């Protein structure tokens, strides 16, 4: 996600951090590079101009220029302003108490409306609601069938009619929702390859007669400026309530995410981060700003871990690590839980500082499957006591897992090193780090310039 723009920002900020004290000229040069990075990411020109102006006003100030770490200060200013540009965050869905909540999805053809309708229905279902999907896209061939397939996967009913027009389909769908006691209706409307009068007339008729509770504009984040321009046009016609950004798991340029809130004035509600129907997440501007700037997203990483990792199992694992009794069965269990969190590349991308290192690098998900296959090919005794695995056993395991003996040896070596690392960590008393106690003396020393200033102050007092 955002690999190109993230790499550019990391290069710019590394230069600033490495300069120690910054002059006004240095700051201007750095922000000029920030401007270029944003424009290369296909961010709206006016948005970039206003953004740079706000950052400059705060960056070229006495507080920053005299700061001990001016480079870090500027990074913080850019991060804050970027979050403000995309925010404030609002991922709420306004449900109507005692009546049917109607959510209408609009957007260009190919933006991912039908898949998003399924993802949204899945999210709403998890909140205890009863959604009904409505196939109101009669323009695109196979759109109705695609929604039916999604409905079957989620066990959510889909209302459709052959040879009817979108308005009638939506009207009859509302009656069906009332009779079957569905409290949420999601309208998957038609799109075009471009904005035209026929499309807008159709959508306006649905809006006028169905009176949807909320209208969400579904936007392909990979199209950059084109997405922003179409959003502006749709908003002028429909006055939608929020935006759903799709295909954010690709190497998007970032321009759509950075521009769309500023141009339309409407919040980004949700983001699609994959093709699977559970890959729709709430949008958090501060977290997205951190990810774009290569600072990771620790909060989202922790949330994913909480959903995927069983707390009781984690406690058992912690005890085994402390007692140095970790087995390959435990390792396999943890591997399966980590895989529930999503693709490894996405998980690693949430770790601060990993953005630049991940650029151009592809994480082989099949490697994790090979590790799982190797462990499953072992007997229970071998998993409990890996040191018993030697020549003939190693050969048998490699044949059973479809790998080779070197792969088995490598896994055993890595597991041994991991246990050794955990054992060394277990010898450290966590309490010794509280309040700086137990830290090496060098780690507690202040920078030389600050120490010398403090000595001068003490001498004056004497």
N, C-alpha and C positions, 0 to 999 in steps of 0.2 A: 504494500500500500504506500503510495506517494514516494516511491524509491528515488526518483529523479530529483524532486524538489527537496526532499530530506537530505540527500547527499550534498546538494548545493548549499543548503543552510548550515550543515555541519562544517563544511569547508570555510564558509564566511566567518562563523563564530569561533572556529579554532584560530583563525588569524587574529581576531580581536582579543581573544583570551591570551594569546602569546605575546601581546605587545606591552603588558604591564600597564603603565599609564597611557591613557588615550588623549589625543588632542582633538579639538573640534574638527580639524581637517580629516583625521583618521576616522572619526565617527561618520562624517559625511561620505567618505569613500566606502565605508562598510555598508551604509544604508543604500548607496547607489547600487551595490551588488545585490542587496536584498530586493530592490526594485526590479532588477533584471531577472532574478530568480522567480519572482512572482509573475512577471509578464511571460516568462518562458513556460510557466505552469498554466498558461492560458487564463489568468485571472483578469477580470474586467479592468480596463485601464483606469476608469474613474475611481474604482474601489482601491486600486493600488496607489493612486495619487493621494487620496484621503488618508489611507493607512500610513504611508510614508510621512505625511505631514504630521500626523498625531505622534508617531514614534519619534520624529525629529524634535518636536517640541519638548518631549520628556527626556530624550537622550542627551541633547546638547544643552545641558543644564549644569549649574554649579555643583549640585549634589552628585551627579554622575562623574563629571570631570575630576572631582576631588576624591572620589571613592577609592578605597584600597583596591577593589576589584571591579573596575569600570566595565570590563568585558562581560562579566557575569551580570552586571546591572543591566546592560543593554539587552542581553539575551532574555532576561526577565521581563523587560519592557515590551519587547517584540512578542513574547509568549502571551502576556496579558492582553495586549492590543489585538492579537490574532484571535484569542478566545472571545473578546468583545465583538470582533467583526462577525463571528459565526453565531454569537449568542444574543440574548440569553437563551439557555436551553429550555425546551418545553416539550416533553414527550408524552404528555397526557392525552388521553382520549376522553372526550366529554360524553359520558353515557346519559341517556334520558331515563330517569326513574319512572317505572310503571308504563313505559311505552317502548317502541322499537327505535333503536339508534341506527341511523342510516349513514354509512360511510361510502362516499363516491370517490373512485380513483380515476384520475385523468392524466393524460400525457401523450407523447408522440409514440408512434408505432416502433417497437423494438426497445422501448425503455425498460421493459420488464414488469409491466402492469399485472399481467396474469399470474406470474410467479409471486409477485409481491402481494396480490390478493390472497393467495394461499398462505403465505408467511404471516400476514396480518391476521387471518382467520385462526391460524394455529396459535398465535400469541394471545388472541382474545379468548380462545377456548381454554387456554391455561389459566386464565383469570376467573374461570367459573361461569363464563357467558355461553350462550347458545347461538353461534353464528350461522347465517345462511349465505352461501356464495351465489351471485347472480351473473350469468354469462350474457352480458349486454353488448358484447363485441361481435357484431354480425358481419363486420368488414373483413377481418383477417381469417383466412381459411385455417381450420384446425384450432382456432382460439377456444371454441366451445368444448371441443374434445379434450384439449389440454387442461382446461379448468375442471372437467369431470374426472380426469385422471388424478389431479391434485386433490380433489374432494374425496376420492376413494382412498387415497393414501392417508389422509387425515381423518377419515370417517366423518366428514362434514358434508351435508347435503348441498347439491348444486341445482339451482333452478335455471332451466333453459327452455326455449321454444324454437321450433324450426319454421322458417319462412315468415317470421314476425319482425316488427321493427323494434329498436331499442327501447323506446318510450313505453310501448305496450308490455314488453318483457318486464320492465322495472315495475310497472303498475301491478301486473299479475303476481310478481314476486312478493310485493308487499302484502297482498292478500294471503299468499301461501305462508308467509312468515307469521302472520297473525293467527291463521288456523293451526299451524304446527308449533306455535308458541316459541318462536325464535325471537330473541331480544336484540340481536344485532344483524343487520343486512349489509353486505359488502358488494357494491356495484362495480363490476369490471367493465368499464366502458371502452369503446373503440378509439384507436389512435390513427394518425396518418403519418406519412413520411415527412410531412411539413404541416404547419398551421394553415388551415383554410376556412372559408366561410361555412362550408357544409358541416365540417367537424364541430365548429363552435355553435352553430345553430342546433345541432343534435344535442350537444352537452347542455346548452342553455335551456332547451325544452325539458330535459330530465331534471335540471336544477329547479326550474320554475314549478313543475307539477309534482315532483316527488318530494321536494324540499329536504334534501339531505342534511343531516345534523352537522356533518363536517365533510369538506372536500379536500383531498390530499393530491398534490401534484407529484407524480412519479417521474423521477429525473435520472437519466443515465449519466453518472458522474464522469464517464470516460469521454464524453463529448465536449467537455470544457465550456467554452464561450457559447457554443450552439445551444447547450442546455440552458444556460442563463438567459439567452435571448428568447427561447421558447417559453421559459418560465414567466418571463415578463409579459409576454403576449397572453398566455393562459390566465395570468393573474388579472390583467386588465379586463378580460371577458368574464371570468368566473369568480374572481375575488376568493381564491382558495384559502384554506385555513393553515396549511402547513405543507412541508416538502418531505418526500421519502427519497433518499439518494440510493440508487442501486449500483451494483457492480463495483463496490468500493474495495473489494478484495483484489482487483486487478491493479496493475501499475498505473493508476490514474494520475493525471497531472496535478490535480488538486484545485484547479481554477473554479470548478463548479461549487465545491464545498466552501471555498473562501468567498465567493461572489454572491451566491444566490440569496442569502439572507439580507445582505446590504442592498441588493437590487430590488427585491420584492417586498422586503419588510416583514416577511413571514418566516417563522422558525423552521429549522430542519427538525423533523419529528423522529424519524428512524433512519437507519442505514442498513442496506443489504450487504452482507459480507460473505456471500457464497451462494451456491445453487440449491443447497439443501433447505428444506422448509422450516428449519429451526434457526436459520441464519439471518434473523432480523433483530437488530439491537437498538436500544434507545440511544439517541444522539446526545453526547456531552461535549460542548464546545471546548472546555478546558482540557479534557483528555485528548480531543482531536488535535488541538494546537500543539500539545506535547508530542504527539506522534509525528506530526508534520515536521516539527523542528528536531526530530531525532532523539527525543528525550524519553521515548517509551510511553507505556501506559500501565503503570503498576496497579492502579485501582481496578481497571478492567480485568487484568490478569488475575488478581486476587478473587474477584467476583466469579470468574470462570472456574477457578480452582475450587471455590466453595460449592459450586453447583456440581462439579464432576467428582470431587474427592470426598469419600465417606469419612466423617469426623472420627468415628470409633476406630475405623481401620487406620487412620492417621495416627491416633494415639497408640495403637498396638505397634505400628511401625517405629514410632519414636522410642518406645521402650526397647524394641529389638535393636535399634541402632545404638542406644546407650549400653545395652548388655552385650553388644557385638555378636548377636545371634541371627543376623540377617541372612535369609536364604534366597535362592533363585526363584522360589515360589512367590516370596514377598516382592522381589524385583519385577516379576511378571505381572503381579496384581497392580503395582504402581504404574507400570508401563501402560496397562489397559486404561487406567483412570486418567492418565495424562492424555491419551489419544482421544478421550471423550471431550477434551477441552477444544479440540479442533486441529487443523493442520499445524505441524510443528513450526513451519516458517512464520505463521501468524503469531504463535505463542512467543517465539524468540524475538519477533519484531516489537513486542510489548516491553521487552527488557531494555532499560535505559542504556544508550550507547551502542546498541546492537544494529541500529538502522544502517549505518555506513558499512559495517562489516557484512551485512546481509546483501548489500547491493550486488546484483549480478550472480548471486549464489543461489543455487537451487537445493533445497533440503530433500533428500531422498526418503520419502515416506515408506518406500518398500523395505528400507533398511530396518525399520521398526518391526515390520511384518516378519522379516527374516529372523530377527532376534526372538520374536514370539514363537516362531516355528521351531527354532533350535531348542528353546526351553521346554516346549511341549513334547519334543521328541525324547526327552530325558525321563528316566524312571523317577519315582518319588524319592528314592534313596539318593540318586544323583543330584536332584535339586536341593536336597537337604545337606548333602556333603559333596560339593563340587570338586573338592581336592581328589576324590576317588576317580574322577574322569581322566583316563589315560588313553594310550594308543587305540586299542580295539573298541573301547566304549566311544571314544571321540569319532572314530570312523563310522560306527553304527548310528550315532546321533546325526552326523552330517548327511548320511544317506536318507535317514527318516525325515529330515527337514528340507531336503533338496538343496543343501549348501555343500561346502567343502570343509575339510578338517581345519584349515586355517581360520575360517569364520568362527568355528566352535572355540578354537584356542584363543582367538582375539576376544570373544565374549567373556570367557573365563578369566582372562588377564584383566580386562576392564572391570569386571565384578570384584576381583581381588583388590585392585587399586582403589575402587570405590569404598570397599569395607575398611581399608587401611586409612583412607581420608576421614571417614566417619569416626573411626576410633580415635584419631588424633584430635578431631573436633570435640569429641566427648571428654577429653582430658582437660579442656579449658573451662574454667569456672565462669559462667556468664555474669555472676555478681561482680567479678573483678573489673568489668567494663563500665559499671554504673558510676557516674560522676567522675569518670576519667581515671579511677583507681585501677592499678594493674596495667595501664597502658604504657608502652615504652616511653621513656623520657622525651625522645625526639618528637614523638607524636603530639606531645603536650606543649612543645615550644611554640612561641609566637613567631611570626615572620621577623627577620632581623630589623627591618625599618621600624616596626612597632615597638620592639624591645628597646631600641636605642632611644626612641621618643620617650618611653616610660622612664628610662634612666635619667634623662634630662629633667623631666618633671620632678622626680624625687630629689635631685640635686638642688633644684631651685627652692623646693620646700625647706631643705636643710638650711 
